[in-house]
Amino acid sequence: MAAPDLVGGLERWLVELARKWERFFANDRQVPVPPERERAALEQRLREMSRAELPTAAERFRQDQLMHRFATLNQLWQRQLRQREEARQGAAAARRALNDPPPPPVSDSGEEYRRVFRQYVEALGRAGKGAPVGFDRFRDALETQRRQFEAQGSEVEGFEVLVEGERVRVRARVRRGRQA
């Protein structure tokens, strides 16, 4: 096969591979797993082609362009796979957090933290996100925030969950200055 035919064939292969990846990310049932074997085979073929001497500058240019396009698409596919896996892990963590049995009540603030955590996880679920932390880390963060406000001379009356667009956050309700 002549070099121009080789580059053209590899370009067609890359286009077909890009379609398979798009179908995989679109959850097409005909492409249930990432086309990783095809990607690796094309990468190997491109590596072999890059070692060959091409007779004209135009053919070298087409080869370089093809290599760059493959590298760009490969980065995109790996990033999308990583994002998909992180979303799965977040959703699994949220399910675990919702299914955890509540701990025995220790104090009123413990129940308040549990209530705010449930509201937080529910709001994240409605926003299509998973809980980034478990209850213990969530409670510790709120306790730290409460201590910081108290060190500044403020009193924390409670916490509330705020949803701003796709952003979900927890805010302390603070009364400035200590009440005697």
FIKOLZA-1660 file (N, C-alpha, C; in steps of 0.1 Angstrom, whole numbers, plus 5000, padded with zeros to 4 digits):
% residues 180
   i   px   py   pz ch aa at
   1 5009 4988 5000  A  M  N
   1 5000 5000 5000  A  M CA
   1 5009 5012 5000  A  M  C
   2 5006 5022 4991  A  A  N
   2 5014 5034 4990  A  A CA
   2 5011 5043 5002  A  A  C
   3 5020 5052 5005  A  A  N
   3 5019 5060 5017  A  A CA
   3 5006 5069 5017  A  A  C
   4 5002 5075 5006  A  P  N
   4 4990 5083 5006  A  P CA
   4 4978 5074 5009  A  P  C
   5 4978 5062 5003  A  D  N
   5 4967 5053 5006  A  D CA
   5 4967 5049 5021  A  D  C
   6 4978 5047 5027  A  L  N
   6 4979 5044 5041  A  L CA
   6 4974 5055 5050  A  L  C
   7 4978 5067 5047  A  V  N
   7 4973 5078 5055  A  V CA
   7 4958 5080 5053  A  V  C
   8 4953 5078 5041  A  G  N
   8 4939 5079 5039  A  G CA
   8 4931 5068 5046  A  G  C
   9 4936 5056 5046  A  G  N
   9 4930 5045 5053  A  G CA
   9 4929 5047 5068  A  G  C
  10 4940 5053 5073  A  L  N
  10 4941 5055 5087  A  L CA
  10 4931 5067 5091  A  L  C
  11 4930 5077 5082  A  E  N
  11 4920 5087 5085  A  E CA
  11 4906 5082 5085  A  E  C
  12 4903 5073 5076  A  R  N
  12 4889 5067 5076  A  R CA
  12 4887 5059 5089  A  R  C
  13 4898 5052 5093  A  W  N
  13 4897 5044 5105  A  W CA
  13 4895 5053 5118  A  W  C
  14 4902 5064 5118  A  L  N
  14 4900 5073 5129  A  L CA
  14 4886 5079 5130  A  L  C
  15 4880 5082 5118  A  V  N
  15 4866 5087 5117  A  V CA
  15 4857 5077 5123  A  V  C
  16 4859 5064 5118  A  E  N
  16 4850 5053 5123  A  E CA
  16 4851 5051 5138  A  E  C
  17 4864 5052 5143  A  L  N
  17 4866 5050 5157  A  L CA
  17 4860 5061 5165  A  L  C
  18 4860 5074 5160  A  A  N
  18 4854 5085 5167  A  A CA
  18 4839 5083 5168  A  A  C
  19 4833 5077 5157  A  R  N
  19 4818 5074 5157  A  R CA
  19 4815 5064 5168  A  R  C
  20 4824 5054 5169  A  K  N
  20 4821 5043 5179  A  K CA
  20 4822 5049 5193  A  K  C
  21 4832 5058 5196  A  W  N
  21 4833 5064 5209  A  W CA
  21 4821 5073 5212  A  W  C
  22 4816 5080 5202  A  E  N
  22 4804 5089 5204  A  E CA
  22 4792 5080 5207  A  E  C
  23 4791 5069 5200  A  R  N
  23 4779 5059 5203  A  R CA
  23 4781 5054 5217  A  R  C
  24 4793 5050 5221  A  F  N
  24 4795 5045 5235  A  F CA
  24 4791 5056 5245  A  F  C
  25 4795 5068 5243  A  F  N
  25 4792 5079 5253  A  F CA
  25 4777 5082 5253  A  F  C
  26 4770 5079 5241  A  A  N
  26 4756 5082 5240  A  A CA
  26 4748 5070 5245  A  A  C
  27 4755 5060 5251  A  N  N
  27 4748 5048 5257  A  N CA
  27 4741 5040 5246  A  N  C
  28 4747 5039 5234  A  D  N
  28 4741 5030 5224  A  D CA
  28 4743 5016 5228  A  D  C
  29 4733 5008 5227  A  R  N
  29 4733 4994 5231  A  R CA
  29 4742 4986 5223  A  R  C
  30 4745 4990 5210  A  Q  N
  30 4754 4982 5202  A  Q CA
  30 4769 4985 5205  A  Q  C
  31 4771 4995 5213  A  V  N
  31 4785 4997 5217  A  V CA
  31 4785 4998 5233  A  V  C
  32 4784 4987 5240  A  P  N
  32 4782 4987 5254  A  P CA
  32 4795 4989 5262  A  P  C
  33 4807 4987 5255  A  V  N
  33 4819 4989 5262  A  V CA
  33 4828 4999 5254  A  V  C
  34 4837 5006 5260  A  P  N
  34 4845 5015 5252  A  P CA
  34 4853 5008 5241  A  P  C
  35 4854 5013 5229  A  P  N
  35 4862 5007 5219  A  P CA
  35 4877 5008 5221  A  P  C
  36 4881 5003 5232  A  E  N
  36 4895 5005 5236  A  E CA
  36 4905 4996 5228  A  E  C
  37 4901 4984 5224  A  R  N
  37 4909 4976 5215  A  R CA
  37 4912 4983 5202  A  R  C
  38 4902 4989 5196  A  E  N
  38 4903 4995 5183  A  E CA
  38 4912 5008 5184  A  E  C
  39 4910 5015 5196  A  R  N
  39 4919 5027 5198  A  R CA
  39 4933 5023 5199  A  R  C
  40 4936 5012 5207  A  A  N
  40 4950 5008 5209  A  A CA
  40 4956 5003 5196  A  A  C
  41 4948 4996 5187  A  A  N
  41 4953 4991 5175  A  A CA
  41 4956 5003 5165  A  A  C
  42 4947 5013 5165  A  L  N
  42 4950 5024 5157  A  L CA
  42 4962 5032 5162  A  L  C
  43 4964 5033 5175  A  E  N
  43 4975 5040 5180  A  E CA
  43 4988 5032 5176  A  E  C
  44 4988 5019 5177  A  Q  N
  44 5000 5011 5173  A  Q CA
  44 5003 5013 5158  A  Q  C
  45 4992 5013 5150  A  R  N
  45 4994 5015 5135  A  R CA
  45 5000 5029 5132  A  R  C
  46 4995 5039 5140  A  L  N
  46 5000 5053 5138  A  L CA
  46 5015 5054 5142  A  L  C
  47 5018 5047 5153  A  R  N
  47 5032 5047 5157  A  R CA
  47 5041 5041 5146  A  R  C
  48 5037 5030 5141  A  E  N
  48 5044 5023 5130  A  E CA
  48 5046 5033 5118  A  E  C
  49 5035 5039 5114  A  M  N
  49 5035 5048 5103  A  M CA
  49 5045 5060 5105  A  M  C
  50 5045 5065 5118  A  S  N
  50 5054 5076 5121  A  S CA
  50 5069 5073 5119  A  S  C
  51 5072 5060 5120  A  R  N
  51 5086 5056 5118  A  R CA
  51 5090 5055 5104  A  R  C
  52 5080 5054 5095  A  A  N
  52 5083 5053 5081  A  A CA
  52 5087 5066 5074  A  A  C
  53 5095 5066 5064  A  E  N
  53 5099 5078 5057  A  E CA
  53 5089 5080 5046  A  E  C
  54 5083 5092 5046  A  L  N
  54 5074 5096 5036  A  L CA
  54 5081 5105 5026  A  L  C
  55 5078 5102 5013  A  P  N
  55 5086 5109 5002  A  P CA
  55 5083 5124 5001  A  P  C
  56 5071 5128 5003  A  T  N
  56 5068 5143 5001  A  T CA
  56 5064 5150 5014  A  T  C
  57 5066 5163 5013  A  A  N
  57 5062 5171 5025  A  A CA
  57 5047 5171 5027  A  A  C
  58 5039 5170 5016  A  A  N
  58 5024 5169 5017  A  A CA
  58 5020 5157 5025  A  A  C
  59 5026 5145 5022  A  E  N
  59 5023 5133 5029  A  E CA
  59 5027 5134 5044  A  E  C
  60 5039 5140 5046  A  R  N
  60 5043 5142 5060  A  R CA
  60 5033 5151 5068  A  R  C
  61 5029 5161 5061  A  F  N
  61 5019 5170 5067  A  F CA
  61 5006 5163 5070  A  F  C
  62 5001 5155 5061  A  R  N
  62 4988 5147 5064  A  R CA
  62 4991 5138 5075  A  R  C
  63 5002 5132 5076  A  Q  N
  63 5005 5122 5087  A  Q CA
  63 5005 5130 5100  A  Q  C
  64 5012 5141 5100  A  D  N
  64 5013 5149 5113  A  D CA
  64 4999 5154 5117  A  D  C
  65 4991 5158 5107  A  Q  N
  65 4978 5162 5110  A  Q CA
  65 4969 5151 5116  A  Q  C
  66 4971 5139 5110  A  L  N
  66 4963 5127 5115  A  L CA
  66 4968 5124 5129  A  L  C
  67 4981 5124 5132  A  M  N
  67 4986 5121 5145  A  M CA
  67 4981 5131 5156  A  M  C
  68 4981 5144 5152  A  H  N
  68 4976 5154 5161  A  H CA
  68 4961 5152 5164  A  H  C
  69 4953 5149 5154  A  R  N
  69 4939 5147 5155  A  R CA
  69 4936 5135 5164  A  R  C
  70 4944 5124 5162  A  F  N
  70 4942 5112 5171  A  F CA
  70 4945 5116 5186  A  F  C
  71 4956 5123 5188  A  A  N
  71 4960 5126 5201  A  A CA
  71 4950 5135 5208  A  A  C
  72 4944 5144 5201  A  T  N
  72 4934 5153 5207  A  T CA
  72 4921 5145 5210  A  T  C
  73 4917 5136 5201  A  L  N
  73 4905 5128 5203  A  L CA
  73 4907 5118 5215  A  L  C
  74 4919 5113 5215  A  N  N
  74 4923 5103 5226  A  N CA
  74 4922 5110 5240  A  N  C
  75 4927 5122 5241  A  Q  N
  75 4926 5130 5253  A  Q CA
  75 4911 5132 5257  A  Q  C
  76 4903 5136 5247  A  L  N
  76 4889 5138 5250  A  L CA
  76 4882 5125 5255  A  L  C
  77 4885 5114 5248  A  W  N
  77 4879 5102 5252  A  W CA
  77 4883 5098 5267  A  W  C
  78 4896 5099 5270  A  Q  N
  78 4900 5096 5283  A  Q CA
  78 4894 5105 5294  A  Q  C
  79 4893 5118 5291  A  R  N
  79 4886 5127 5300  A  R CA
  79 4872 5123 5302  A  R  C
  80 4865 5120 5291  A  Q  N
  80 4851 5116 5293  A  Q CA
  80 4849 5103 5301  A  Q  C
  81 4858 5094 5298  A  L  N
  81 4857 5081 5306  A  L CA
  81 4859 5084 5321  A  L  C
  82 4869 5093 5324  A  R  N
  82 4872 5096 5338  A  R CA
  82 4860 5103 5344  A  R  C
  83 4854 5112 5337  A  Q  N
  83 4842 5120 5342  A  Q CA
  83 4830 5110 5345  A  Q  C
  84 4829 5100 5336  A  R  N
  84 4818 5091 5337  A  R CA
  84 4820 5082 5350  A  R  C
  85 4833 5078 5352  A  E  N
  85 4836 5070 5363  A  E CA
  85 4834 5077 5376  A  E  C
  86 4838 5090 5376  A  E  N
  86 4837 5098 5388  A  E CA
  86 4822 5101 5391  A  E  C
  87 4814 5102 5381  A  A  N
  87 4799 5104 5383  A  A CA
  87 4793 5091 5389  A  A  C
  88 4798 5080 5384  A  R  N
  88 4793 5067 5390  A  R CA
  88 4796 5065 5404  A  R  C
  89 4809 5069 5407  A  Q  N
  89 4813 5068 5421  A  Q CA
  89 4806 5077 5430  A  Q  C
  90 4803 5089 5425  A  G  N
  90 4796 5099 5433  A  G CA
  90 4781 5094 5436  A  G  C
  91 4775 5089 5425  A  A  N
  91 4761 5084 5427  A  A CA
  91 4761 5072 5437  A  A  C
  92 4771 5063 5436  A  A  N
  92 4771 5052 5445  A  A CA
  92 4773 5057 5460  A  A  C
  93 4782 5067 5461  A  A  N
  93 4784 5072 5475  A  A CA
  93 4771 5079 5480  A  A  C
  94 4764 5086 5471  A  A  N
  94 4751 5092 5476  A  A CA
  94 4741 5081 5480  A  A  C
  95 4740 5070 5472  A  R  N
  95 4731 5059 5476  A  R CA
  95 4735 5053 5489  A  R  C
  96 4748 5051 5491  A  R  N
  96 4753 5046 5504  A  R CA
  96 4750 5055 5515  A  R  C
  97 4751 5068 5513  A  A  N
  97 4749 5078 5523  A  A CA
  97 4734 5078 5527  A  A  C
  98 4725 5077 5517  A  L  N
  98 4711 5077 5520  A  L CA
  98 4706 5064 5527  A  L  C
  99 4714 5053 5524  A  N  N
  99 4710 5040 5530  A  N CA
  99 4716 5037 5543  A  N  C
 100 4726 5046 5548  A  D  N
 100 4732 5044 5561  A  D CA
 100 4722 5046 5572  A  D  C
 101 4722 5037 5581  A  P  N
 101 4712 5039 5592  A  P CA
 101 4716 5051 5600  A  P  C
 102 4707 5059 5605  A  P  N
 102 4711 5070 5613  A  P CA
 102 4717 5066 5626  A  P  C
 103 4727 5073 5631  A  P  N
 103 4734 5070 5643  A  P CA
 103 4724 5073 5655  A  P  C
 104 4726 5067 5666  A  P  N
 104 4718 5071 5678  A  P CA
 104 4719 5085 5681  A  P  C
 105 4708 5092 5684  A  P  N
 105 4710 5106 5687  A  P CA
 105 4719 5109 5699  A  P  C
 106 4728 5118 5697  A  V  N
 106 4738 5122 5707  A  V CA
 106 4734 5135 5713  A  V  C
 107 4730 5144 5705  A  S  N
 107 4726 5157 5709  A  S CA
 107 4717 5164 5699  A  S  C
 108 4711 5175 5702  A  D  N
 108 4703 5182 5692  A  D CA
 108 4710 5185 5680  A  D  C
 109 4723 5190 5681  A  S  N
 109 4731 5194 5670  A  S CA
 109 4734 5182 5661  A  S  C
 110 4735 5170 5667  A  G  N
 110 4738 5158 5659  A  G CA
 110 4726 5155 5650  A  G  C
 111 4714 5156 5655  A  E  N
 111 4702 5155 5647  A  E CA
 111 4701 5165 5636  A  E  C
 112 4705 5178 5640  A  E  N
 112 4704 5188 5630  A  E CA
 112 4714 5185 5619  A  E  C
 113 4726 5181 5622  A  Y  N
 113 4736 5177 5611  A  Y CA
 113 4730 5166 5602  A  Y  C
 114 4724 5156 5608  A  R  N
 114 4718 5145 5600  A  R CA
 114 4707 5151 5591  A  R  C
 115 4698 5160 5596  A  R  N
 115 4688 5165 5588  A  R CA
 115 4693 5174 5577  A  R  C
 116 4703 5182 5580  A  V  N
 116 4709 5190 5569  A  V CA
 116 4716 5182 5559  A  V  C
 117 4723 5171 5564  A  F  N
 117 4730 5162 5554  A  F CA
 117 4720 5156 5545  A  F  C
 118 4708 5151 5550  A  R  N
 118 4698 5145 5541  A  R CA
 118 4693 5155 5531  A  R  C
 119 4691 5167 5535  A  Q  N
 119 4686 5178 5526  A  Q CA
 119 4697 5180 5516  A  Q  C
 120 4709 5181 5520  A  Y  N
 120 4721 5183 5511  A  Y CA
 120 4721 5172 5500  A  Y  C
 121 4721 5159 5504  A  V  N
 121 4722 5148 5495  A  V CA
 121 4710 5148 5485  A  V  C
 122 4698 5151 5491  A  E  N
 122 4686 5152 5482  A  E CA
 122 4687 5163 5471  A  E  C
 123 4692 5174 5476  A  A  N
 123 4694 5186 5466  A  A CA
 123 4705 5182 5456  A  A  C
 124 4715 5175 5460  A  L  N
 124 4726 5171 5450  A  L CA
 124 4719 5161 5440  A  L  C
 125 4711 5152 5445  A  G  N
 125 4705 5142 5437  A  G CA
 125 4696 5148 5427  A  G  C
 126 4688 5159 5431  A  R  N
 126 4680 5166 5421  A  R CA
 126 4688 5173 5411  A  R  C
 127 4700 5177 5415  A  A  N
 127 4709 5184 5405  A  A CA
 127 4717 5174 5397  A  A  C
 128 4715 5161 5399  A  G  N
 128 4722 5151 5391  A  G CA
 128 4737 5149 5396  A  G  C
 129 4739 5151 5408  A  K  N
 129 4753 5150 5414  A  K CA
 129 4752 5140 5426  A  K  C
 130 4764 5134 5428  A  G  N
 130 4765 5126 5440  A  G CA
 130 4771 5133 5452  A  G  C
 131 4769 5128 5464  A  A  N
 131 4775 5134 5476  A  A CA
 131 4790 5133 5475  A  A  C
 132 4797 5144 5476  A  P  N
 132 4812 5143 5476  A  P CA
 132 4818 5138 5488  A  P  C
 133 4811 5138 5500  A  V  N
 133 4816 5133 5512  A  V CA
 133 4806 5125 5520  A  V  C
 134 4810 5117 5529  A  G  N
 134 4801 5110 5538  A  G CA
 134 4796 5118 5549  A  G  C
 135 4787 5113 5557  A  F  N
 135 4781 5121 5568  A  F CA
 135 4792 5125 5578  A  F  C
 136 4801 5117 5582  A  D  N
 136 4811 5120 5592  A  D CA
 136 4819 5133 5588  A  D  C
 137 4824 5133 5576  A  R  N
 137 4832 5144 5571  A  R CA
 137 4823 5156 5570  A  R  C
 138 4811 5155 5565  A  F  N
 138 4801 5166 5564  A  F CA
 138 4799 5172 5578  A  F  C
 139 4796 5164 5588  A  R  N
 139 4794 5168 5602  A  R CA
 139 4807 5176 5607  A  R  C
 140 4819 5170 5605  A  D  N
 140 4831 5176 5609  A  D CA
 140 4833 5190 5603  A  D  C
 141 4830 5191 5590  A  A  N
 141 4831 5204 5583  A  A CA
 141 4822 5214 5589  A  A  C
 142 4809 5210 5592  A  L  N
 142 4800 5220 5599  A  L CA
 142 4804 5223 5613  A  L  C
 143 4809 5214 5620  A  E  N
 143 4815 5217 5634  A  E CA
 143 4826 5227 5633  A  E  C
 144 4835 5225 5623  A  T  N
 144 4846 5234 5622  A  T CA
 144 4841 5248 5618  A  T  C
 145 4831 5248 5609  A  Q  N
 145 4826 5261 5606  A  Q CA
 145 4819 5268 5618  A  Q  C
 146 4812 5260 5626  A  R  N
 146 4805 5265 5638  A  R CA
 146 4816 5271 5648  A  R  C
 147 4827 5263 5650  A  R  N
 147 4837 5268 5659  A  R CA
 147 4844 5281 5654  A  R  C
 148 4846 5282 5641  A  Q  N
 148 4852 5294 5635  A  Q CA
 148 4843 5306 5638  A  Q  C
 149 4830 5305 5636  A  F  N
 149 4821 5316 5638  A  F CA
 149 4821 5320 5653  A  F  C
 150 4821 5309 5662  A  E  N
 150 4820 5312 5676  A  E CA
 150 4833 5319 5681  A  E  C
 151 4845 5315 5674  A  A  N
 151 4857 5322 5678  A  A CA
 151 4857 5337 5674  A  A  C
 152 4849 5340 5664  A  Q  N
 152 4848 5354 5659  A  Q CA
 152 4837 5362 5667  A  Q  C
 153 4831 5355 5677  A  G  N
 153 4821 5362 5686  A  G CA
 153 4807 5361 5680  A  G  C
 154 4804 5352 5671  A  S  N
 154 4791 5350 5666  A  S CA
 154 4785 5337 5671  A  S  C
 155 4772 5336 5670  A  E  N
 155 4765 5324 5674  A  E CA
 155 4758 5318 5662  A  E  C
 156 4760 5305 5660  A  V  N
 156 4754 5298 5648  A  V CA
 156 4741 5293 5653  A  V  C
 157 4730 5297 5647  A  E  N
 157 4717 5293 5650  A  E CA
 157 4713 5280 5643  A  E  C
 158 4720 5276 5632  A  G  N
 158 4717 5264 5625  A  G CA
 158 4723 5265 5611  A  G  C
 159 4720 5255 5603  A  F  N
 159 4725 5255 5589  A  F CA
 159 4713 5253 5579  A  F  C
 160 4715 5258 5567  A  E  N
 160 4705 5256 5557  A  E CA
 160 4712 5252 5544  A  E  C
 161 4704 5245 5535  A  V  N
 161 4709 5240 5522  A  V CA
 161 4704 5250 5512  A  V  C
 162 4713 5255 5504  A  L  N
 162 4709 5265 5493  A  L CA
 162 4712 5259 5480  A  L  C
 163 4703 5261 5470  A  V  N
 163 4704 5256 5457  A  V CA
 163 4704 5268 5448  A  V  C
 164 4716 5271 5441  A  E  N
 164 4717 5282 5432  A  E CA
 164 4721 5277 5418  A  E  C
 165 4711 5275 5410  A  G  N
 165 4713 5269 5397  A  G CA
 165 4716 5255 5399  A  G  C
 166 4728 5251 5394  A  E  N
 166 4733 5237 5396  A  E CA
 166 4742 5235 5408  A  E  C
 167 4744 5246 5415  A  R  N
 167 4753 5246 5427  A  R CA
 167 4745 5244 5439  A  R  C
 168 4749 5235 5447  A  V  N
 168 4743 5232 5460  A  V CA
 168 4753 5234 5471  A  V  C
 169 4749 5242 5481  A  R  N
 169 4759 5245 5492  A  R CA
 169 4751 5246 5505  A  R  C
 170 4759 5245 5516  A  V  N
 170 4753 5246 5530  A  V CA
 170 4758 5259 5536  A  V  C
 171 4749 5267 5542  A  R  N
 171 4753 5280 5548  A  R CA
 171 4749 5280 5562  A  R  C
 172 4757 5285 5570  A  A  N
 172 4754 5287 5585  A  A CA
 172 4745 5299 5586  A  A  C
 173 4735 5298 5595  A  R  N
 173 4727 5309 5599  A  R CA
 173 4733 5315 5611  A  R  C
 174 4738 5327 5611  A  V  N
 174 4747 5333 5621  A  V CA
 174 4740 5345 5627  A  V  C
 175 4741 5346 5640  A  R  N
 175 4737 5358 5647  A  R CA
 175 4750 5365 5652  A  R  C
 176 4752 5377 5647  A  R  N
 176 4764 5384 5650  A  R CA
 176 4764 5388 5665  A  R  C
 177 4776 5387 5672  A  G  N
 177 4777 5391 5686  A  G CA
 177 4770 5381 5695  A  G  C
 178 4776 5378 5706  A  R  N
 178 4771 5368 5716  A  R CA
 178 4759 5375 5724  A  R  C
 179 4749 5367 5726  A  Q  N
 179 4738 5371 5734  A  Q CA
 179 4740 5367 5748  A  Q  C
 180 4739 5376 5758  A  A  N
 180 4742 5372 5772  A  A CA
 180 4729 5368 5779  A  A  C
% end
